[in-house]
Amino acid sequence: MKSLWKYITGLFTFVVGLLVLSGKKNKKVKEIKGKIKDAEQKVKKVDSKIKSTKKQSDAIEKSLKSKKEALKEIEKTKYKKKDVSAKDASNFLKKYSKKKK
């Protein structure tokens, strides 16, 4: 009978030991899962910030391109140097002086 009680108490302590150890493991697993969720949320926030800055940089690049094109057009429309002869210059000055009088 004593040996039967020994086996029963041994089995009972084994089962209780398993339950206690598994309970501690479950707590650790829950803590780790919580940390993983927090890290995933932080990653999502960072990703959204990266996307928004990419959109802003794309918009800035587009505006820079349009400004550069506008600048090129302005430079094209500026007066260009013409080969002017001495006769043309003297004629211009004569006309200009007549208009002032």
C-alpha positions in Angstrom: 0.0 0.0 0.0 2.8 2.3 0.8 4.3 1.9 -2.6 0.9 2.6 -4.2 0.8 5.9 -2.3 4.3 6.7 -3.4 3.3 6.2 -7.0 0.1 8.3 -6.6 1.9 11.1 -4.9 4.7 10.9 -7.5 2.3 11.1 -10.3 0.4 13.9 -8.7 3.5 16.0 -8.1 4.6 15.3 -11.7 1.2 16.6 -13.0 1.3 19.7 -10.7 4.9 20.4 -11.7 4.0 20.3 -15.4 1.1 22.7 -14.8 3.2 25.1 -12.9 6.0 25.1 -15.4 3.6 25.5 -18.3 1.9 28.4 -16.6 5.2 30.3 -16.3 6.0 29.5 -19.9 2.6 30.9 -21.0 3.3 34.1 -19.1 6.6 34.5 -20.9 5.0 33.7 -24.2 2.3 36.3 -23.6 4.9 38.9 -22.8 6.9 38.2 -25.9 3.8 38.3 -28.1 2.9 41.7 -26.5 6.3 43.0 -27.3 6.1 41.7 -30.9 2.7 43.5 -31.4 4.2 46.7 -30.1 7.2 46.4 -32.4 4.9 45.7 -35.4 2.8 48.8 -34.5 6.0 50.9 -34.4 7.1 49.5 -37.7 3.8 50.4 -39.3 4.1 54.0 -38.0 7.6 54.3 -39.4 6.5 52.8 -42.7 3.6 55.3 -43.0 6.1 58.2 -42.2 8.4 56.9 -44.9 5.6 56.8 -47.4 4.5 60.3 -46.6 8.0 61.7 -47.0 8.4 59.9 -50.3 5.2 61.5 -51.5 6.4 64.9 -50.4 9.8 64.4 -52.0 8.1 63.3 -55.3 6.0 66.4 -55.2 9.0 68.5 -54.6 10.9 66.9 -57.5 7.9 67.5 -59.8 7.8 71.1 -58.8 11.5 71.5 -59.3 11.2 69.9 -62.8 8.5 72.3 -63.7 10.4 75.3 -62.4 13.5 74.2 -64.3 11.4 73.9 -67.5 9.9 77.4 -66.9 13.4 78.8 -66.4 14.6 77.3 -69.6 11.6 78.8 -71.4 12.4 82.2 -69.8 16.0 81.9 -70.9 14.9 81.1 -74.4 12.7 84.2 -74.6 15.4 86.6 -73.3 16.8 88.9 -75.9 19.7 87.4 -77.6 22.7 89.3 -78.9 22.4 90.3 -82.5 25.3 91.1 -84.7 24.8 94.8 -85.1 26.8 96.8 -87.7 27.9 100.3 -87.1 25.3 101.6 -89.6 22.5 99.9 -87.7 23.7 101.4 -84.4 24.0 104.9 -85.9 20.5 104.6 -87.5 19.0 103.5 -84.2 20.6 106.4 -82.3 19.3 108.9 -84.9 15.8 107.6 -84.6 16.0 107.6 -80.8 17.3 111.1 -80.7 14.5 112.3 -83.0 11.8 110.7 -80.8 13.1 112.5 -77.7 12.9 115.9 -79.4 
